[in-house]
């Protein structure tokens, strides 16, 4: 496994823009997932499922917040 990649995004959570640190990790079968922190607190872990929807693996965010975070992650990791 490669060393984790981390970057910052701004995503809307509960109606407020938040600065979020994202750490890209990998499951044992090589599927990337993303651990999201606000300050030192881990908010959620999400991944982009094969059917194109961002799903929360761990955490307590609503679906809209998860989708917002996923969209910002996609913009960061998509080349070009």
C-alpha positions in Angstrom: 0.0 0.0 0.0 1.2 3.5 -0.8 1.6 6.0 2.0 -1.6 7.9 2.7 -2.4 11.0 0.7 -4.0 13.9 2.5 -5.5 17.1 1.3 -8.0 19.7 2.4 -11.5 20.5 1.1 -14.3 22.9 2.0 -17.6 21.1 2.1 -21.1 22.0 3.4 -22.1 20.1 6.6 -25.4 20.8 8.2 -25.7 24.0 6.1 -22.3 25.4 7.1 -19.1 25.4 5.0 -16.4 23.5 6.9 -12.7 23.1 6.3 -12.0 19.3 6.3 -8.8 17.4 6.2 -9.2 14.3 4.1 -6.8 11.3 4.3 -7.0 8.8 1.5 -6.7 5.2 2.7 -7.1 1.8 1.2 -9.0 -1.3 2.3 -7.2 -4.6 2.3 -8.7 -5.3 -1.2 -7.3 -2.1 -2.6 -10.4 0.0 -2.7 -9.8 3.7 -1.7 -11.7 5.3 1.1 -11.5 8.6 2.8 -11.2 9.5 6.4 -12.4 13.1 7.1 -11.3 15.2 10.0 -12.4 18.6 11.3 -9.5 19.7 13.5 -8.4 16.6 15.4 -11.9 15.0 15.3 -12.7 12.3 12.8 -16.1 13.1 11.3 -16.6 10.2 8.9 -15.1 7.6 6.7 -16.6 7.5 3.2 -16.0 5.8 -0.1 -17.3 6.0 -3.7 -19.2 2.8 -4.4 -19.1 1.2 -7.8 -22.6 2.4 -8.5 -21.4 6.0 -8.2 -22.9 7.0 -4.8 -20.8 8.1 -1.9 -21.5 6.0 1.2 -20.6 6.5 4.8 -18.6 3.6 6.2 -18.3 5.2 9.7 -19.8 8.3 11.2 -23.0 10.1 11.9 -23.4 12.6 9.0 -26.6 13.0 7.0 -26.7 11.8 3.4 -26.5 15.4 2.0 -23.3 16.1 4.0 -21.8 12.8 2.8 -22.7 13.7 -0.8 -21.2 17.2 -0.4 -17.9 15.8 1.0 -17.8 13.2 -1.8 -18.3 15.8 -4.5 -15.4 17.9 -3.1 -13.2 14.9 -2.9 -14.0 14.0 -6.5 -13.0 17.4 -7.6 -9.6 17.1 -5.8 -8.7 13.6 -7.0 -9.9 13.9 -10.6 -7.0 14.8 -12.9 -7.2 17.7 -15.2 
